[in-house]
């Protein structure tokens, strides 16, 4: 008999503001290689897209209602 159990697989989209210009690949690697207790989660970076912006504290992505700016920047429909 096989040793299996039902396990959830989640697809989660994460927006990362990269102030140190690590790059998308390095950010993905950092998320993947973080040490989670008992390997309770095992994330994998599947894809990435990059947009460059002129950042300031007033940037729309740095505001409480950032979602519209995100949709506009990445061409995501509501």
Rosetta silent file (secondary structure, phi, psi, omega in degrees, C-alpha in Angstrom):
SEQUENCE: XXXXXXXXXXXXXXXXXXXXXXXXXXXXXXXXXXXXXXXXXXXXXXXXXXXXXXXXXXXXXXXXXXXXXXXXXXXXXX
SCORE:     score description
SCORE:     0.000 S_00000001
   1 L     0.000  137.642 -178.849    0.000    0.000    0.000 S_00000001
   2 L   -76.813  142.787  179.117    1.296    3.477   -0.910 S_00000001
   3 L   -91.526   85.560 -178.478    2.010    6.026    1.841 S_00000001
   4 L  -123.486  159.739  173.374   -0.025    8.970    0.531 S_00000001
   5 L  -149.322  153.224  179.950   -2.156   11.667    2.055 S_00000001
   6 L   -71.785  128.058 -177.073   -4.344   14.381    0.661 S_00000001
   7 L  -134.527  136.994  178.912   -2.383   17.672    0.463 S_00000001
   8 L   -77.757  141.444  172.834   -3.453   21.122   -0.696 S_00000001
   9 L  -121.454  117.651 -176.763   -1.544   22.820   -3.528 S_00000001
  10 L  -107.216  138.749  169.665   -2.098   26.603   -3.614 S_00000001
  11 L  -104.538  116.194 -175.865   -1.277   29.006   -6.419 S_00000001
  12 L  -123.920  126.056  178.031   -0.574   32.363   -4.786 S_00000001
  13 L   -91.125  129.690 -177.431    0.366   35.514   -6.663 S_00000001
  14 L  -123.286  130.975  174.961    2.795   37.728   -4.739 S_00000001
  15 L   -98.062  124.066 -178.432    3.751   41.311   -5.582 S_00000001
  16 L  -117.700  124.682  172.693    7.323   42.127   -4.464 S_00000001
  17 L   -90.376  114.890 -171.586    8.718   45.668   -4.380 S_00000001
  18 L  -101.378   77.535 -178.222   12.459   45.146   -4.997 S_00000001
  19 L   -65.197  -27.783 -177.762   14.146   48.268   -3.570 S_00000001
  20 L   -92.671    4.807  178.838   17.583   46.590   -3.565 S_00000001
  21 L    52.861   48.141  175.591   17.315   45.485   -7.222 S_00000001
  22 L   -67.846  -33.457 -176.447   17.937   41.823   -6.442 S_00000001
  23 L    97.453  154.154 -175.629   16.105   40.847   -9.612 S_00000001
  24 H   -60.665  -41.212 -178.662   13.175   38.525  -10.135 S_00000001
  25 H   -63.627  -44.580 -179.197   15.280   35.351  -10.170 S_00000001
  26 H   -67.487  -38.509  176.556   17.014   36.175   -6.866 S_00000001
  27 H   -61.776  -45.138  177.921   13.724   37.135   -5.196 S_00000001
  28 H   -60.330  -44.558  178.923   12.244   33.807   -6.322 S_00000001
  29 H   -62.260  -41.443  179.282   15.279   31.907   -5.033 S_00000001
  30 H   -61.057  -43.300  178.142   15.093   33.719   -1.688 S_00000001
  31 H   -64.966  -43.183 -178.368   11.436   32.738   -1.273 S_00000001
  32 H   -66.041  -36.761 -173.277   12.153   29.144   -2.308 S_00000001
  33 H   -92.689    0.821  176.801   15.160   28.727   -0.014 S_00000001
  34 L   -60.585  143.810 -177.826   13.657   30.251    3.137 S_00000001
  35 L   -90.488  103.909  179.041   13.703   27.747    5.988 S_00000001
  36 L   -94.016  139.354 -177.547   10.134   26.997    6.957 S_00000001
  37 H   -53.149  128.528  177.687    9.562   24.935   10.134 S_00000001
  38 H    53.798   25.046 -177.054    9.393   21.227    9.298 S_00000001
  39 H    50.325   40.730 -177.152    9.181   22.208    5.611 S_00000001
  40 L   -61.308  -27.117  170.719    5.507   22.948    6.329 S_00000001
  41 L  -131.533  152.225 -175.394    5.387   24.777    3.007 S_00000001
  42 L  -134.742   75.470 -174.756    7.514   24.172   -0.087 S_00000001
  43 L   -73.444  150.955  174.749    7.165   27.212   -2.392 S_00000001
  44 L  -135.158  131.840  175.188    8.393   27.301   -5.982 S_00000001
  45 L   -81.772  113.738 -174.223    8.663   30.423   -8.143 S_00000001
  46 L   -92.071  -35.664  179.950    6.965   29.415  -11.384 S_00000001
  47 L  -158.634  165.037  177.570    7.077   32.628  -13.373 S_00000001
  48 L  -152.175  155.065  173.238    7.783   36.320  -13.023 S_00000001
  49 L  -134.052  144.455 -179.477    7.195   39.632  -14.763 S_00000001
  50 L  -124.348  136.753  171.156    9.107   42.839  -14.092 S_00000001
  51 L  -128.826  141.883  177.257    8.078   46.469  -14.531 S_00000001
  52 L  -100.849  136.101  178.846   10.285   49.439  -13.642 S_00000001
  53 L  -132.282  158.551  171.819    8.739   52.447  -11.863 S_00000001
  54 L   -88.159  103.326 -169.824   10.005   55.729  -10.436 S_00000001
  55 L   -86.516  141.987  169.735    9.492   54.955   -6.746 S_00000001
  56 L  -153.455  170.921  177.385    8.681   57.371   -3.940 S_00000001
  57 L   -61.339  -23.091 -179.082    6.660   57.177   -0.737 S_00000001
  58 L   -89.304   -1.447 -178.054    3.780   58.657   -2.739 S_00000001
  59 L   -56.284  140.246 -179.431    3.874   55.970   -5.443 S_00000001
  60 H   -55.541  -31.016  177.953    0.410   54.456   -6.010 S_00000001
  61 H   -72.654  -11.576 -179.329    1.717   50.954   -5.168 S_00000001
  62 H  -102.778   17.974 -178.259    2.730   52.303   -1.744 S_00000001
  63 L  -113.120  158.463 -179.432   -0.793   53.479   -0.896 S_00000001
  64 L   -56.680  -31.227 -179.640   -3.646   51.675    0.891 S_00000001
  65 L  -102.629   50.104 -174.256   -5.606   51.477   -2.396 S_00000001
  66 L   -70.586  -16.980 -171.442   -2.671   50.043   -4.407 S_00000001
  67 H   -60.086  -39.529 -179.840   -4.713   47.426   -6.303 S_00000001
  68 H   -64.812  -39.936  178.161   -5.731   49.726   -9.184 S_00000001
  69 H   -64.148  -39.176  176.886   -2.098   50.753   -9.731 S_00000001
  70 H   -61.720  -48.627 -178.908   -1.100   47.079   -9.790 S_00000001
  71 H   -60.168  -42.314  179.639   -3.787   46.245  -12.355 S_00000001
  72 H   -66.685  -43.391 -178.035   -2.732   49.159  -14.563 S_00000001
  73 H   -63.197  -39.247 -175.557    0.991   48.391  -14.309 S_00000001
  74 H  -105.936    5.023  177.841    0.601   44.716  -15.214 S_00000001
  75 L    65.566   36.328 -178.969   -2.454   44.945  -17.477 S_00000001
  76 L   -93.343  131.764  177.039   -4.609   42.845  -15.158 S_00000001
  77 L   -79.168  149.652  178.872   -8.367   43.016  -15.613 S_00000001
  78 L   -64.285    0.000    0.000  -10.568   43.545  -12.571 S_00000001
